[in-house]
Amino acid sequence: MFVNQFLFLAAVLFCIGVYGVVARKNAVLMLMSTELILNSVNINLLAFAMRNGSTDGHTFALYIIAVAAAEVGVGLGLVLLVYRNKKSISVDELSEMRG
Amino acid sequence: MVAQNVGFWVIAVMMVVAALRVVTTNNVVHAALWLVAVLAGASGQYILLAAEFVAITQVLVYIGAVMVLFLFGTMLTRARIGFDSDLNNSYKRLGIPVAVVMMGAMGLALIRSFGDEKLPVSDNIVSTQRVSDQIFGPYLLPFWALSFVLLAAIIGAIVLARKD
């Protein structure tokens, strides 16, 4: 197996995730695209861990999974709050801070 | 080696197709289910990379917990269960050149840096014991910080979502 096949898979997933963050208007779907990005980073870390024969990448991958879980919890809390105030979770309607 | 390569390509194609469906489908619940396919595929790739503990954690945390959170978020915000044509920005086509340019830059960098370097074939798999020795040894301080992050996230989510 080549190193590059894993790195390319991660790069493709990262770009799809970036496209999702740009194209989506629904806040829940933007959070899902962020999960795609975080997973691609995890694949990269584990590929490099195997390439270098070290365990550090595994530790970082576990930490990233924990941070992603925290991010989803807070993110969905924010989405619920936005929904309660706006009756909509379209991020286009959040324009109070526009100058 | 051949079996691993076949497994890699089958899972990789499945993951890319499912990821494309996540960002293009017009149904929030379908997007969540396609995301399950991507996450399960990622866990398969972790096993191919000899990281069985991370793979199992991925299944437990992502597919078990995070997806439930997403489905609850969908339910509580009363997103339309079913077809919804109002999920994308009006300028969503702008995302395509952004993603393509980024992919080109990353692909060029990857080919130049790694070319056709092969992964080493090692028979000593990284065991869960070595991972835990790392977490509770040199990486203990980040582990503590992470537990505070989780605590803060739990309290923050409760404070944000509470009705008062």
Interface residues (C-beta under 8 A of the other chain):
Chain A: M1 F2 V3 N4 Q5 F6 L7 F8 L9 A11 V12 L13 F14 C15 I16 G17 V18 Y19 G20 V22 A23 R24 K25 N26 V28 L29 L31 M32 S33 E35 L36 N39 N42 I43 L46 A47 A49 M50 R51 G53 T55 D56 G57 H58 T59 A61 L62 Y63 I65 A66 V67 A68 A69 A70 E71 V72 G73 V74 L76 G77 L78 V79 L80 L81 Y83 R84 I89 S90 D92
Chain B: M1 Q4 N5 F8 A12 M15 V16 A19 L20 V22 V23 V28 A31 A32 L35 V38 L39 A42 Q45 Y46 L48 L49 A50 A51 F53 V54 T57 Q58 V61 Y62 A65 V66 L69 F70 F72 G73 T74 L76 T77 R78 A79 D84 D86 L87 N88 N89 K92 L94 G95 I96 V98 A99 V100 M102 M103 M106 G107 L110 I111 F114 G115 D116 E117 K118 L119 P120 S122 V126 R130 V131 D133 Q134 I135 Y139 P142 F143 L146 V149 L150 A152 A153 I154 G156 A157 I158 L160 A161 K163
